[in-house]
Amino acid sequence: MKKIYSIISLCLMLPLMLISCKDEFGNISYPDSPVVLSASATDIALNVAAPEGDAVKFSWTPGSNFGSNAAVRYIFELAPKGSNFEDAVVTELEKGNTAVIYRSGQLNKLLLEEFGVAPASTVDLDIRVTAYVQAEGIAPQVSEVLSVKVTTYKPITPTLYLIGSATPNGWSADDATKMNVVQGAPGTFIWQGNLTAGEYKFITTLGEFAPSYNRGDDDHSLYFRESGDDPYDVPFVVTEAGSYQVKVNLITLQIDVVETEGAAYSELWFVGGFTGWSFQPMTVDANDPFIFRYHGELNSSNATDEFKIATRPDFDPSVVFLRPETNEQGVGVDLPVVSWSESENSDDYKWKIGNDVYKIKLDLRENTLDIVPFTPFADMYIVGDATPSGWDIGNATPMVKSSDYVFTWTGTLQAGELKFSCDKQSDWNGAWFLAPVNGIEPTGAEEPVLFSQPGSNPDNKWKLASAGTYTITLDQLKETVIIQKQ
């Protein structure tokens, strides 16, 4: 059965790019001449290093409408040589389109998946174009068959993971550490974070130990181990624990490992339509310099608006911005984050979300972003042996709601511990606001709190050194608290 891609009214690329769009479709007198098909190249080597680059352009002269002024549509067929177009991939073109461009990655995928061509092999193809006049009594016009030769490549894995005793998740293939794709650099992945003394290598698929990329001839080269039958399984070795940036290129089989001081940025700014394009500082996590947050009620005159994250509060072309992998990415968790600057390329992508209240979390270690709409808790309680009700969660001390997000309480507290329950779950596995570090004494000033999802709390508590009258103000949106002794 032939595969048909119908292009009716737009110049699209699915799976290829059409050019020469015309606004006119009919009422044109096309010359009385045959359809002549040509190609920009007839011996084509598809480029794994430039999958988005043009591989070949097929173009043809317009078919005649024999003075009828009727529109002409075209059928473009591509098939294995000698198959008489029985298994052709067929593209229908209208509106006067007279050219088709295949990019390297798209043509490679088509040949491997539609025709079963082996990777890194050469195949001969036949191409023809048929012109159909949209009027009765006019026979189709068929071009002469054009033959081309195409050499395919083996596709690079779209995913890569760190695995090994030196990595955060050890040797678990099911929970290996995901690396991030480097935009604009085919086959390149990057990760930054902490490695311990030990071993590591790379796998392409969660749950599978092969294929893998191992240590090559030296610490700067990779070896591709295609299956578990390959006896060579040499890992890389980390001799000293620390923070590292690991960057690999699977096309050149090179690896670059650099020890870093920590997170790439100590300050970041939220900027976009919601802020009137003014820069709003993000909050760095008190315990993890790789985590940044921006919590707030985002309102725009538009129903939806966009934002990105700046590494400096400046729009100079040299400034690096953190942006989504695809333009107008909406809400979600573990969304890929890539670096961009105007001086590098023109893909100024942004996240786009609706007006709402959000908690936004950026992880520089994993290069991911969480955009989560926030529904505030209706109630808040103080629990602990420093509070009037002690550790009796069923009778936990309620706080007073002073706004949608802020709760307050004033009263007598004893020396001892306390934390905040959002839902008074009797099994203690509910939602909590906790101290960032267990056993710390309140400063009396605004300080961060740690929100703990149900069932995941690390049980960090504040510890009061002395009894007295205290006023507590907890902001569940900003995730801050003031515990002040009067």
N, C-alpha and C positions, 0 to 999 in steps of 0.2 A: 504494500500500500504506500502511496506517495504521501509525503509529509508536506502539508500546505500551510504557508504563512500568508494570511490575507491582509494586505495593507490597503485600506479603502480611501481614507481621506487625509492622512497625515504622513509626513516623512518620519518614519520610526526606525529603530534598530531592534528588532525582535525576531531572530537573534542577530540581525545585521543592520547596517546603517544604509538608509536610502538618502540620496541627495537629488539635487535638481528639482526641488519642489516648484510647482507652478500654480498660481491662483486660477488660471484658466484650465478648463477641462474639455469643453466642446467649443464649437464655433471657430475652429482653427483649420486652415488648409495645410495639411502636411504634404511634403513633396512626394512625387511618385517615384520612389526609389526603394531598393530592398533594405531590410533590416541587417545592418552590419555590426557584428559583435566583436569587441576587442577587450584585452586585459592589460593592466599595467605591468604585469609580469607573467611569464608562463612556467617558470621554475621557481617555486616559492618555498622558502625555508621559514616556517613559523618560529617566532622568537619568544622563548620562555621568559626572557628578561624584560620583555616589553609586551605583555599580553594585551594592553589597551592600544597598542600601536597598530596602524593600518597594515594589513598583510597584502591585500590585493584589491584593486578596483576593477570591476567589470562595467563597461559602458557600451551603449549601442546607439546607432542612428535611429531617428524616429521612424515608425512605420507609416506608410501612406494611408490616408483616409479617402483617397481617390476622389477628392473634390466634394465629399459629402458633408464636410464640416462637422462630422460626428467625432466623439471622443474616441481615444485609442487607449486600451489597457494592455498590459504586458504580463506574460507568464515567464518567469525566470526559472530555469531548471538546472540543477547540479546533481550529477550522479557518477558512480564509479564508471570508469572507461569500459566501453563494450557492453554495458548492461542494457542498452537501448532505452535508457531512462525509466526502466521498470520500477526501480527503487529510488527515484529522484526525490530530493528535497525541493519543494516547489514554493516559489514566492510570487504572489499576485501583487502587481503594482498598478495603480491608477494615477489620475491627475498628472499625466505626462512625465512620470518619473522614468528616467532612462539610464540609471546607474545604480549599482549595488556595491557597497564596500564591506568587506569582511575584515574584522580585527583579528589579530593573531590568536588571542585566547578563545574567541567565539568560533572561529573556523576550526581550531584544534578540538574543541569540545564537540562540535558537530561531527567531525570525521570519526572521532573515537566512539561517540555514543550512538550516532545514527547509522554509520556505515561499518562499525566494528573494526576500524583501522587500528593496528597496533601502535602504541606510543613509540616514538623515535624510529619511525619507518617512513617509506615513501610510497605514495599512492598516485595513480593517474586518474584524472577526473575529466568528464565531458560536461560542457555547458552549452545551453542553447536558450534563445529567447523567441517567444511567439507573440506577435502583435495581433490583437483582436479589435476590429473596428466595431463600435457600438451602433451598428446599422445593419439592417437585413440585406442579405444578398452579397456581402463582401467576404471573401474567403480569408482565413487567417494567413498571416505572413510569418514564415519560420526562418530564422537565421541559420547560417551554416554552423555546424557543431565546432566549438572551440575546445581544444584539449590543453590541460595544464598539468603540471607535476607539483605535488605538495609534500613537504617533509614535516611530519608531526613531531611533537615533543612529549615527554612524560610530564604530566601535570604535577605542580608542586602542591604539597598538602596545604589546605587552608587553615589547619590548626596545628599547634605544637605545644608540648607540655614538658616541664622540668620534672625529673623523677630521680630519687636517690637519697642516701642517708644524709647528704648535706642540705637537702631542700626542705621547705617548711612541712611538707606532707609525707616525707620519707619515701619508701619504695612502693607505696600503694598506687598501682596503676589506675585504680578506680577514682582516686582523689588526687591525681597529679596536679602540679601547679601550672595553670595556664599562662602562656606567654602572649604578648600582644602583637598584632600585626602592625608593621610600620607602613603607614600610608605612603603611596607613591614610590615604594621600594619593593618590587615583587620578590617574594621568597624570603623577606627579611622579618624577623621577629625580635622583640625586646622584652626584657623583664628587669625590674629592679627591686631588691629586697635583701633580707638577711639570709646568709648561708652559714652553716656550721661546718666545722672540720669534718670531712667525709668525702663521699663520691656522688657524682651525678652524671646523667646523660639526658637525652631528649626522646620522647615518644610522640607519635603523630595522632594516636587515637586513645581516648580514655578506655581503660580496661584491657588494653592490648600492649604487651611488652615489645612487639615488633609490628611494623617497621620501627627502627630507632636510628638516631644519629649519635654516634659515639666519638670518642677521641680519635683523631686521625694520626698523621705522622708526628704531630707536635701539638702543643697547647693552643695553637691558633688555627687548626684545621679539623674538619669533621669527616667522619666516615659513615656512609649510609649503609646500614645493616638492614637489608630488605626483608629478611625473614628469620625466624628462630633457628633455621637450619644452618645459618652462617655462624661458624664457631667464634668469629672475632667479636668480642663484646667488651671492649676496653672502655672504662668510664673516664671522665675527667675527675681530678682530685682537687679538693679545697684543703689547704694545709692550715689555714688560720680563719677562724670565724670572723665575720664582719658583714658590712653592707656592700653589696655588689650590684653592678649593672652588667647584665649578660645580653649580648646582641649577636645574633647568628644570621648568616645568609645561606640559605639552602641551595641556591643556584651556584654560587662560587665555592660552597662548602668551607666557609670561613667563620670563625668565632672570635669575638672580642669581649674580654672580661675585664672590667675596670672596678677597682675598689672605690667606693664612694663614701662620703662623710655622713650621708643620711638622705633625707628626702631632697628631691631636686629643687624644691621651692619652700621657703619658710613663710611666705605670704602669698595669698591669692585673692582675686577680686571677682565678684559676681557682677556681670554687666549685660544689659540688654534693654529691650523695649519696656520691660517691667520697671526698670530703674530710670527711665528716660535717658538711657545710655550713660548714666553716671556710674562710677565704680563704687561698689559696696564691698567692704572687706568680708572675707569668709573667716570662720573660726577654726583654728587648728585644734585637734584633739589634745587634751592635756596629757594623755599617756602615749599617744602615737603620732609622731610628727608627719606621717604619711597620710593621715586622715584629715580632711577639711570638710566643714559643714556650712550650709546656708539654710536657715529656717525662716520662713516668713509667709505672710499673706501677699500673694502676687496678684496685682490688679493692673489691668491695662484698659485703655479705651477700646481695644479690639477684643474679640471673644477669645482669641489665642494670640500669643506673642512669643518672641524668641529670646534666647540668651546664650552666652558663652562665658568662659572663665579666663580672666587675664592674669598673666604672671607679673605684669607691672600695670599700674593705673594710667595707661597711656595708649593712644592709638597710632603711635609711630609704626611704620611698616616693619621695623625690626622686632617689634614686641611679639613674643610667643603667646599664643592663645591656646587653651585646651578646648577642643570641640568634639562633636560626635563623629562617628565613622561615616554616617549617612546623614544627609541634610534633613532637617525638620524631624529628627528623632523625638518621639514623645515620651511619656512616662514609662517607667520600668525600673528594674534592678539589674545590676551587673552590666550596665550599658557600656560598650567599648568607648574609650577616650583616646584621641590622638592629638598630637601637637601640631600647630599650624602657625605660620606667620605670613603676612602679606608679601614679604620679600621672597618667600619660597614658592608659593603658587597662589592661584586665584580661588581655590575651593574654600571660601569663607562659610563653612557649614555652621549651623547653630541648632541647639535644641529648641523645640517649639511645643508649648503646652498651653492649656487653658487657664483662665483665671481660677485660682483656688488657693488653699493653704497647703504648703509643701514643706517636707523635710528633704533636703538635698545633701547627699553625702558623696564626696570625692575620695577615692582611694588611689593615691599616687603609686603605691606599691604594685597594685594590680592593674592600674590604669583603667578603672571602672567608675561609673557614676550611678548612684541610686536617685531616682526622682520619684518620691512617694507622697501622694496626697495624705494630709494629716487630719484625722478626726480626733478632736480633743476628748479626753476622758471627762465624764460628767462629774466625778467625785474624786477626792484625794484624801488619804489618811496618813497619820503618823503612827509608826509602830516601833517599839523597842523598849528596853527597860528604863530608858530616860523619860518615857512618855507617861501620861496619867493612866493609860490602860495596859502598860507593860507589853508583854509579848502575846496578849490575847487578841489575835487578829479579828475574831468575830466582833469584838468591841473596840476596834481600833479608833483612835481619836480623829474625828473628822476635821478637815480644814474648811475654811470659808471661801466660796468662789467669788472672786472680786471682778473677774472678766471671763471671756471665753477660755482664756489660757492660763490665767493667774489665780493661784490659791494663796490665802494667808492664814495665819494662826498666831495668837498671842496667849501665853499662859506660862505656868510653872513647869520646868523640866528638871529632872534629877541628873546627877552625874551618871553617865552611862551611854548606851548606844541608841541610835535611831536610824530609820530609813523610811521611805514613803511608798505606800501601797496605792495602786491605781484602781484596784478592783476587789480587795479583801477576799481573795480566793483561799478557801479553808485548807487546801493542800499546799499552800505557799508557792505554788507554781504559776502565779499570775504575773501581771506586769508591774514593774517597780521603777522608781527613780532612786539611784544609789549613789554613794560617794564614789568619786573617781578612783580612790585608793582606799583600801580597808583600814579603818582605825584612825583616820585623820581627824584633827580637831577643826571645827568651823573657824573661818577667818573673821567672820562678822561682815565681810564684804561680799559682793556678788561673785560666785564661783560656779564652775560647771558641775552638772550632775550627769550621771551615766544612766541612760534609759536601757532597761533590760526587758527583752521580749519574754512572754510567758514561757516558763520552763528553762530559761537560759541564764538565770541570774548568777553572777559571780559572788553575790552576797557581801558586797562592800558596804560598810556602815560608818556613819560619823560617830565620833566618841567625844562626848562633852566632859570636860575636866571638872566642872563645878555646877552645882545646882543654881537656879535663879529664874528670873522672868525673861523669857525669850520671845522675840517676834520673828516669825519665819515667813518668807515670801518665795513661793515656788512658781516659776514660769515654765509650763510644760512644752510650750512651742520653742522658746529660746533654749530650753534645757539648762536653766540656771537656777540657783537658790541663794538666798541670803538667810543665814541663821545668826541672828544678832542678839546678844545679851543686853538687856536694858540697864 
